[in-house]
């Protein structure tokens, strides 16, 4: 989905955590795409991080948030629109999902 959107627009994608699979995986995947900026935003999201709000308000790039459902506490924020929900492999703690939100 992000690859498709990046064909037409610049993207800012904030991911849960500051290193590891989410931010680093996306950075590797979009390494050669100058239209996509990926950055880590920390864990246990209780609200939409300020850099993502600022990015969305500026309107210069489409703004997204990628997070594990088990660590997402801001899912009811009206500035978030759920775009994708991808089931992860079932683990010891049960089923988790990877969520992709567009920040408006």
PyMOL commands that set and color helices and strands:
alter all, ss='L'
color gray80, all
select helices_A, chain A and resi 2-6+21-29+50-58+69-71
alter helices_A, ss='H'
color red, helices_A
select strands_A, chain A and resi 11-15+36-40+62-68+80-87+97-103
alter strands_A, ss='S'
color yellow, strands_A
deselect
rebuild
show_as cartoon
